[in-house]
Amino acid sequence: AAAMVNAPKTLRTFCKSAICKSHQTFKVTQYKAGKASLVAQGKRRYDNKQKGFGGQTKPVFHKKAKTTKKITLRLTCTQCKTVRLKPIKRAKHFEICDKKPKGKGAY
């Protein structure tokens, strides 16, 4: 079962940027996908194909099996502002808390 996951607000881990190349403190936020661009090649191709008569041209996915998404942490280095994405486990409930969590579900 996907338990509740707590993540600390800050986290000390390795920064692989050319500036740091050492352990640094990282600010933790939750990753969110950006707005889909209208000028991306796939979107232009899809819109072009959809034009005119002939209905839906590409398959529409219906067999959704997953109830959760994998949580991705967005780690930002406090020294050089380099961003690193770290995927963690699946959970229905996720929160970023002030103090480090104890026991299971801790990252």
N, C-alpha and C positions, 0 to 999 in steps of 0.2 A: 504493500500500500504506500502511496505517496504521502509522506508525513509533512508536517509544517517545517519549512526551512527558514532558519534565521541566518543572516549574514552580518558581520560587523561593518560599521561605517568606514573604518580604515583597516588596512591590512598591510603587513610588511612582507614583501616578496621581491624576487629578483626583477630588476628592470634591465631589459636587454638592449636599450637604446645606446647609440655610440657615445652619448654624453655621460650616462651613469655607469653602465656595466657592473652594477652592484645591487645589493638589497636596498630597497627604498620603501617609504610609506606610500601606499596607494589609497586613493579615495574610491570607495565602492558605490556604484549606482547600478540600476537595472537597465540592461540593454533593451532598446525598443527599435524596431525596424523603421526606417525612414519612409517618407511618402514616395510611392511608386512614380517614377518619372514617365512623362508622356513621350519623351524623345529617345527612350531606350530602344535598341534594335528589335528586341523581341516584341515589345508593345506596338511598334510601328508595323512590324510584319503581321501581327495578329489583327490589328485594326484594318489593315489593307485587305487581308483575307476575308474578314467579316463583311466587307462592303458588298452592296448589291443583293441579289436574290440568292437563295440557297441555304438559308437558316444558319444554325450553329455549325461552324466548320471544324472546331477542335473539341476533343473530349472534355466534358465537365465532370470533375471528380465528385462522386457521391458516397463511396464506401468509406466514410470517415470512421476510423477505429479508435483513435487516441482521444482521451478526455483531457489531457494536460499537455503543455508544451514544456520543453526543456528550458530551464532558467539559464540565462546568460548574464554573467556579471561583467560590467564595464569598469575596468580598473584604470584609473588615471594617476600617473606618477605625480607626486607633489613637487618634485624637483624640476623635471624636464617636460611635464605635461604630456608625455607619451601615453597613448591609450592601448590597452590590451584587453581582449575579450576572452573570458573564461567560462565555458559552458559547464554547468553543474547538473545535478540530477533533476528529475521531474518532480513537480509538486503542485498541488492545487492551491496551497497557501504559501506565500513567500513574503518575508519582511526583512528590512535592513534595520538593525537595532543599535543602540548606543554601546552597550557592553557586549563583550564576547560571550556567545552562548555556551552553555555547558552540555555535555553529553551528545546524544545522537542528533543528526540534522544540523550539525555545526560545520561551518566552512571557514 
